Amino acid sequence: MTIATLDEKQFKILLKEAIVELFEERQEVFSAIVAEAIEDIGLANAIREGQRNLRQADMSTLEGEIDQLAYQLYGLTREEVAIVEGRS
């Protein structure tokens, strides 16, 4: 059994030809597939952005908890905490 190998240029040419042939034969189906892929990409990007926002929110929560522990450790009063947090 012989295995044919393609370099990247040959692969791109064959893939392009296959896509063009598919598009010509099945424009409606191809358009639906492309639209679905674009939606999937948008959804994947939205999920990644949501995960990034969630990590940032988690980090903010942890920072606040650490700040509170530090204030307790140093025995800061409410007034001193307000000064440290810039709320004076």
ABEGO torsion letter per residue (X at the ends): XBBBBBBAAAAAAAAAAAAAAAAAABAAAAAAAAAAAAAAAAAAAAAAAAAAAAAAAAAAAAAAAAAAAAAAAAGBBAAAAAAAAGAX
